[in-house]
Amino acid sequence: MKVVVLAGPESSGKSWLAAQLQMQFGGLMVGEYVRHFIDHHQRDTTLADIPAIARGQLAWEDAARAERPALLILDTHLLTNRLWSQTLFGDYPTWLDDELLARHYDLHLLLSPDDVEWTADGQRCQPELADRQAFFQHSLDWMQQHRQALVVIRGNWEERRAKAFAAVKQIL
């Protein structure tokens, strides 16, 4: 089983690209639990919600891993929960680091916010490019610090798809 994670700031194409990868290569795709959480609770999240959100994301990921698909595509993982918690609340549950490092990910596709427009969807909150660039940089810093396999994805939508397809094809 190969595990590919899409990471990066909001509105950079993670969900779209995850669906594109699944259409091209098959496999199993796991969505973003926090969207489910917000839809269910119909309110903004708080720092106290982060453990439940992270555990929900892990439960979805673990259930998918248990199916042992040839390709597992994660629309996000705990790094996003960690960074959003830091961004919104100035803190995060430190156990997120241990859980992230305890799991094997074959490839992170880190999507840059550059070259694509931000799109509001009722849950997004970083319309300023500089904020999304900072989130991207924090993601990159963490991945490099922890020596995670990664490919940075930039460009227009077609360029993003082509680069992601090439990276995934290489690990399969």
MARVO-415034 format. One line per 3 residues: number of its first residue (from 0); their letters; for each residue z negated, x, y negated of N, C-alpha, C. Coordinates in nm, 2 decimals. Atoms other than C-alpha are relative to their C-alpha. Example, Ala and Ser with C-alpha at 12.3 -4.5 7.8 and 13.67 -1.06 7.14 Angstrom:
0> AS> 0.00,0.09,0.12,-0.78,1.23,0.45,0.00,0.09,-0.12  0.00,-0.09,0.11,-0.71,1.37,0.11,-0.08,-0.08,-0.11
//
This chain:
0> MKV> 0.00,0.08,0.12,0.00,0.00,0.00,0.00,0.09,-0.12  -0.01,-0.07,0.13,0.10,0.13,-0.35,-0.06,-0.10,-0.10  0.07,0.08,0.10,-0.11,0.00,-0.64,0.05,0.05,-0.14
3> VVL> -0.05,-0.03,0.14,0.05,-0.01,-0.99,-0.07,-0.09,-0.10  0.08,0.07,0.11,-0.15,-0.10,-1.30,0.08,0.00,-0.12  -0.06,0.01,0.13,0.00,-0.22,-1.62,-0.12,0.00,-0.10
6> AGP> 0.12,-0.02,0.09,-0.23,-0.11,-1.91,0.06,0.02,-0.14  -0.04,-0.01,0.13,-0.22,-0.10,-2.28,-0.05,-0.11,-0.09  0.05,0.10,0.09,-0.28,-0.31,-2.59,0.07,-0.14,0.03
9> ESS> -0.06,0.13,-0.01,-0.21,-0.68,-2.62,0.14,0.00,-0.06  -0.14,0.02,0.05,0.15,-0.80,-2.68,0.09,0.12,0.01  -0.09,-0.11,-0.02,0.30,-0.49,-2.54,0.09,-0.02,0.12
12> GKS> -0.09,0.03,-0.11,0.46,-0.66,-2.24,-0.05,0.01,0.14  0.06,-0.03,-0.13,0.22,-0.61,-1.96,0.03,-0.12,0.10  -0.02,0.11,-0.09,0.24,-0.96,-1.81,0.15,-0.02,0.03
15> WLA> -0.15,0.01,-0.02,0.62,-0.98,-1.86,0.05,0.10,0.09  -0.04,-0.11,-0.09,0.67,-0.64,-1.70,-0.05,-0.01,0.14  0.06,0.02,-0.14,0.44,-0.72,-1.41,0.09,-0.10,0.07
18> AQL> -0.08,0.10,-0.06,0.65,-1.03,-1.34,0.14,0.06,0.04  -0.12,-0.07,-0.02,0.97,-0.82,-1.37,0.00,0.09,0.12  0.02,-0.09,-0.11,0.84,-0.56,-1.13,-0.01,-0.08,0.13
21> QMQ> 0.01,0.08,-0.12,0.75,-0.83,-0.88,0.13,-0.06,0.05  -0.13,0.05,-0.03,1.09,-0.99,-0.90,0.09,0.11,0.06  -0.09,-0.11,-0.04,1.26,-0.65,-0.85,-0.05,0.06,0.14
24> FGG> 0.05,-0.07,-0.12,1.03,-0.50,-0.58,-0.08,-0.08,0.10  0.08,0.08,-0.09,0.84,-0.79,-0.43,-0.15,0.04,-0.02  0.14,-0.03,0.00,0.47,-0.74,-0.35,-0.08,-0.11,-0.06
27> LMV> 0.10,0.10,0.04,0.17,-0.92,-0.48,-0.04,0.04,-0.14  0.04,-0.03,0.14,0.08,-0.95,-0.85,-0.13,-0.07,-0.03  0.13,0.05,0.04,-0.27,-1.00,-0.99,0.00,-0.02,-0.15
30> GEY> 0.00,0.03,0.14,-0.31,-1.16,-1.33,-0.12,0.05,-0.07  0.10,-0.04,0.09,-0.55,-1.11,-1.61,-0.12,-0.10,0.00  0.11,0.10,-0.02,-0.89,-1.28,-1.52,-0.05,-0.05,-0.14
33> VRH> 0.05,0.04,0.13,-1.00,-1.29,-1.89,0.07,-0.12,-0.05  -0.07,0.12,0.05,-0.73,-1.54,-1.97,-0.05,-0.13,0.07  0.05,0.11,-0.08,-0.85,-1.77,-1.69,-0.14,-0.03,-0.05
36> FID> 0.14,0.02,0.05,-1.21,-1.72,-1.82,0.00,-0.08,-0.13  0.00,0.07,0.14,-1.12,-1.82,-2.18,0.06,-0.14,0.02  -0.05,0.13,-0.02,-0.91,-2.11,-2.06,-0.10,-0.10,0.06
39> HHQ> 0.11,0.08,-0.06,-1.20,-2.24,-1.85,-0.11,-0.03,-0.09  0.11,0.02,0.09,-1.47,-2.19,-2.11,0.03,-0.05,-0.14  -0.04,0.05,0.13,-1.27,-2.28,-2.42,-0.08,0.05,-0.11
42> RDT> 0.08,-0.06,0.11,-1.45,-2.03,-2.64,0.03,0.15,0.00  -0.01,-0.15,0.01,-1.44,-1.67,-2.76,-0.10,0.06,0.10  0.09,-0.07,-0.08,-1.60,-1.42,-2.53,-0.11,0.07,-0.08
45> TLA> 0.11,-0.08,0.06,-1.93,-1.24,-2.60,-0.02,0.12,0.09  0.03,-0.12,-0.08,-2.07,-0.91,-2.48,-0.07,-0.05,0.13  0.07,0.04,-0.12,-2.28,-1.11,-2.23,0.10,-0.05,0.11
48> DIP> -0.11,0.04,-0.10,-1.95,-1.24,-2.07,0.07,0.11,0.07  -0.08,-0.11,-0.05,-1.81,-0.90,-2.00,-0.03,0.02,0.15  0.02,-0.02,-0.14,-1.99,-0.85,-1.66,0.07,-0.11,0.09
51> AIA> -0.07,0.10,-0.07,-1.86,-1.19,-1.54,0.15,0.01,0.00  -0.15,-0.02,0.01,-1.51,-1.12,-1.66,0.04,0.12,0.09  -0.03,-0.12,-0.08,-1.51,-0.78,-1.50,-0.01,-0.03,0.15
54> RGQ> 0.02,0.03,-0.14,-1.65,-0.91,-1.17,0.12,-0.10,0.05  -0.11,0.08,-0.04,-1.38,-1.18,-1.17,0.13,0.07,0.02  -0.12,-0.08,-0.01,-1.11,-0.93,-1.23,0.00,0.08,0.13
57> LAW> 0.02,-0.08,-0.13,-1.25,-0.71,-0.94,0.02,-0.09,0.12  -0.01,0.10,-0.12,-1.27,-1.02,-0.71,0.15,-0.03,0.02  -0.15,0.03,-0.01,-0.90,-1.10,-0.78,0.07,0.12,0.06
60> EDA> -0.07,-0.12,-0.05,-0.80,-0.74,-0.72,-0.04,0.03,0.14  0.04,-0.03,-0.13,-1.01,-0.70,-0.41,0.06,-0.10,0.10  -0.07,0.09,-0.09,-0.87,-1.02,-0.26,0.15,0.03,0.03
63> ARA> -0.14,-0.05,-0.02,-0.52,-0.89,-0.32,0.01,0.12,0.08  0.00,-0.12,-0.08,-0.60,-0.55,-0.18,-0.02,-0.04,0.15  0.03,0.03,-0.14,-0.74,-0.72,0.14,0.13,-0.06,0.07
66> ERP> -0.13,0.04,-0.06,-0.39,-0.87,0.19,0.09,0.11,0.04  -0.07,-0.12,-0.03,-0.25,-0.52,0.21,0.15,-0.01,-0.02  -0.15,0.00,0.03,0.09,-0.58,0.04,0.05,0.14,-0.01
69> ALL> -0.06,-0.13,0.01,0.33,-0.30,0.04,-0.01,0.05,-0.15  0.02,-0.03,0.14,0.31,-0.32,-0.34,-0.09,-0.10,-0.07  0.09,0.09,0.08,0.02,-0.45,-0.55,0.02,0.04,-0.14
72> ILD> -0.02,-0.02,0.15,0.09,-0.50,-0.92,-0.11,-0.07,-0.07  0.11,0.05,0.07,-0.21,-0.54,-1.14,0.04,-0.01,-0.15  -0.03,0.03,0.14,-0.14,-0.70,-1.48,-0.10,0.07,-0.09
75> THL> 0.11,-0.07,0.08,-0.46,-0.53,-1.60,-0.10,0.05,0.10  0.11,-0.04,-0.08,-0.77,-0.36,-1.46,-0.12,0.02,-0.09  0.13,-0.01,0.07,-1.13,-0.28,-1.57,0.01,0.09,-0.13
78> LTN> 0.00,-0.08,0.12,-1.02,-0.02,-1.83,0.03,-0.10,-0.12  -0.02,0.09,0.11,-0.89,-0.31,-2.04,-0.13,-0.07,-0.04  0.13,0.06,0.02,-1.22,-0.49,-2.00,-0.10,0.09,-0.08
81> RLW> 0.09,-0.10,0.07,-1.41,-0.18,-2.10,0.04,0.03,-0.14  -0.05,-0.03,0.13,-1.19,-0.10,-2.40,-0.02,-0.12,-0.10  0.01,0.12,0.09,-1.19,-0.46,-2.53,-0.15,-0.03,-0.03
84> SQT> 0.14,0.02,0.02,-1.57,-0.48,-2.49,-0.05,0.10,-0.11  0.03,-0.10,0.11,-1.60,-0.16,-2.70,0.06,-0.04,-0.13  -0.07,0.04,0.12,-1.35,-0.29,-2.95,-0.07,-0.11,-0.07
87> LFG> 0.06,0.12,0.06,-1.51,-0.63,-3.00,-0.15,0.00,-0.02  0.15,0.00,0.00,-1.88,-0.56,-2.94,-0.07,0.13,-0.02  0.06,-0.13,0.02,-1.93,-0.19,-2.98,-0.07,0.06,0.12
90> DYP> 0.07,-0.04,-0.12,-2.06,-0.16,-2.62,0.07,-0.05,0.12  -0.05,0.06,-0.13,-1.97,-0.22,-2.26,-0.09,0.04,0.11  0.08,-0.03,-0.12,-2.14,-0.23,-1.92,0.05,0.13,0.06
93> TWL> -0.05,-0.14,-0.04,-2.13,0.14,-1.81,0.04,0.00,0.15  -0.04,0.01,-0.14,-2.09,0.03,-1.44,0.15,-0.01,0.01  -0.14,0.01,-0.01,-1.73,-0.04,-1.53,0.07,0.14,0.03
96> DDE> -0.06,-0.14,-0.03,-1.66,0.34,-1.53,-0.01,0.03,0.14  0.02,-0.03,-0.14,-1.80,0.38,-1.18,0.10,-0.08,0.08  -0.09,0.08,-0.08,-1.59,0.09,-1.05,0.14,0.04,-0.02
99> LLA> -0.14,-0.05,0.03,-1.27,0.22,-1.22,0.02,0.12,0.08  -0.02,-0.12,-0.07,-1.32,0.56,-1.07,-0.01,0.00,0.15  0.02,0.02,-0.14,-1.41,0.43,-0.73,0.13,-0.05,0.07
102> RHY> -0.12,0.06,-0.06,-1.07,0.27,-0.68,0.12,0.09,-0.02  -0.12,-0.08,0.00,-0.74,0.43,-0.61,0.12,-0.08,-0.06  -0.12,0.06,0.06,-0.44,0.35,-0.83,0.11,0.10,0.00
105> DLH> -0.11,-0.10,-0.02,-0.11,0.51,-0.75,0.07,0.03,-0.13  -0.07,-0.02,0.12,0.04,0.46,-1.09,-0.05,-0.10,-0.11  0.03,0.08,0.12,-0.06,0.34,-1.44,0.13,0.00,-0.08
108> LLL> -0.10,0.01,0.10,0.22,0.21,-1.66,-0.07,-0.04,-0.13  0.07,0.02,0.13,0.08,0.25,-2.01,0.10,-0.04,-0.10  -0.10,0.06,0.09,0.27,0.03,-2.25,-0.05,0.03,-0.15
111> SPD> 0.03,-0.02,0.14,0.29,0.14,-2.61,0.03,-0.13,-0.08  -0.02,0.12,0.09,0.27,-0.12,-2.89,0.12,0.02,-0.09  -0.11,-0.03,0.09,0.55,0.05,-3.08,0.13,-0.06,0.05
114> DVE> -0.13,0.05,-0.03,0.90,-0.10,-3.09,0.01,-0.14,0.05  0.00,0.14,-0.03,0.80,-0.45,-2.99,-0.09,-0.08,-0.10  0.08,0.08,0.09,0.66,-0.73,-3.21,-0.12,-0.06,0.07
117> WTA> 0.11,0.08,-0.05,0.32,-0.88,-3.17,0.03,-0.14,-0.01  -0.02,0.15,-0.01,0.32,-1.24,-3.06,-0.13,-0.07,0.02  0.13,0.08,-0.02,0.03,-1.48,-3.11,0.01,-0.09,0.11
120> DGQ> -0.01,0.09,-0.11,-0.06,-1.68,-2.81,-0.13,-0.08,0.01  0.12,0.07,0.00,-0.40,-1.83,-2.90,-0.12,0.08,0.05  0.11,-0.08,-0.05,-0.60,-1.56,-2.73,0.01,0.15,-0.05
123> RCQ> -0.02,-0.13,0.05,-0.47,-1.24,-2.89,-0.07,0.01,-0.14  0.08,-0.02,0.13,-0.66,-1.09,-3.19,0.03,0.13,-0.07  -0.03,-0.13,0.07,-0.49,-0.76,-3.29,0.14,0.00,-0.06
126> PEL> -0.14,0.01,0.06,-0.19,-0.85,-3.51,0.04,0.13,-0.07  -0.04,-0.13,0.07,-0.21,-0.51,-3.69,0.04,0.11,0.10  -0.05,-0.11,-0.08,0.00,-0.24,-3.53,-0.10,0.12,0.01
129> ADR> 0.10,-0.11,0.00,-0.26,0.03,-3.62,-0.11,-0.03,0.10  0.10,0.03,-0.09,-0.52,-0.15,-3.42,0.05,0.01,0.15  -0.05,-0.01,-0.14,-0.30,-0.18,-3.11,0.04,0.14,0.03
132> QAF> -0.02,-0.15,-0.03,-0.20,0.19,-3.15,-0.13,0.07,0.04  0.13,-0.06,-0.03,-0.57,0.28,-3.15,-0.04,-0.04,0.14  0.03,0.05,-0.14,-0.62,0.07,-2.83,0.08,0.08,0.10
135> FQH> -0.09,-0.08,-0.09,-0.32,0.25,-2.67,-0.06,0.14,0.01  0.05,-0.14,0.00,-0.46,0.59,-2.77,-0.13,0.01,0.08  0.12,-0.01,-0.08,-0.80,0.51,-2.62,0.03,-0.01,0.15
138> SLD> -0.04,0.01,-0.14,-0.63,0.40,-2.30,0.06,0.13,0.05  -0.06,-0.13,-0.04,-0.43,0.72,-2.29,-0.10,0.11,0.02  0.11,-0.10,-0.01,-0.73,0.94,-2.36,-0.08,-0.02,0.13
141> WMQ> 0.08,0.03,-0.12,-0.93,0.77,-2.08,0.08,0.05,0.13  -0.08,-0.03,-0.12,-0.64,0.81,-1.83,0.02,0.15,0.02  -0.02,-0.14,0.00,-0.58,1.17,-1.92,-0.13,0.07,0.04
144> QHR> 0.13,-0.05,-0.03,-0.95,1.25,-1.91,-0.04,-0.01,0.15  0.03,0.03,-0.14,-0.98,1.10,-1.56,0.11,0.03,0.09  -0.12,-0.05,-0.08,-0.65,1.25,-1.44,0.06,-0.11,0.08
147> QAL> -0.07,0.12,-0.06,-0.49,0.91,-1.36,0.15,0.02,-0.01  -0.14,0.00,0.00,-0.13,0.90,-1.26,0.05,-0.10,-0.10  -0.04,0.10,0.10,0.05,0.75,-1.55,0.14,0.04,-0.05
150> VVI> -0.13,-0.01,0.07,0.39,0.69,-1.72,-0.02,-0.08,-0.12  0.00,0.08,0.12,0.40,0.59,-2.08,0.13,-0.07,-0.02  -0.12,0.09,0.01,0.64,0.30,-2.14,0.01,-0.03,-0.15
153> RGN> -0.03,0.03,0.15,0.80,0.28,-2.49,0.14,-0.06,0.00  -0.14,0.05,0.03,1.12,0.13,-2.64,0.01,-0.15,0.00  -0.02,0.14,0.00,1.27,-0.21,-2.65,-0.02,-0.06,0.14
156> WEE> 0.04,0.06,-0.13,1.23,-0.46,-2.37,0.09,0.05,0.12  -0.09,-0.06,-0.10,1.53,-0.33,-2.17,-0.04,0.14,0.04  0.04,-0.14,-0.02,1.42,0.03,-2.21,-0.13,0.00,0.08
159> RRA> 0.13,0.01,-0.07,1.07,-0.07,-2.09,0.02,-0.03,0.14  -0.03,0.04,-0.13,1.20,-0.24,-1.79,0.06,0.11,0.08  -0.07,-0.10,-0.07,1.43,0.04,-1.69,-0.10,0.12,0.03
162> KAF> 0.09,-0.11,-0.02,1.16,0.31,-1.73,-0.11,-0.04,0.10  0.10,0.05,-0.09,0.90,0.10,-1.54,0.07,-0.01,0.14  -0.06,0.01,-0.13,1.15,0.03,-1.26,0.02,0.14,0.06
165> AAV> -0.02,-0.14,-0.05,1.23,0.40,-1.23,-0.13,0.06,0.05  0.13,-0.05,-0.04,0.87,0.49,-1.21,-0.06,-0.06,0.13  0.05,0.07,-0.12,0.78,0.23,-0.95,0.09,0.04,0.12
168> KQI> -0.09,-0.04,-0.11,1.09,0.32,-0.74,-0.04,0.14,0.05  0.03,-0.14,-0.04,0.98,0.68,-0.74,-0.12,0.01,0.09  0.12,-0.01,-0.08,0.64,0.60,-0.58,0.02,-0.08,0.13
171> L> -0.02,0.08,-0.12,0.78,0.35,-0.32,0.06,0.08,0.11
//
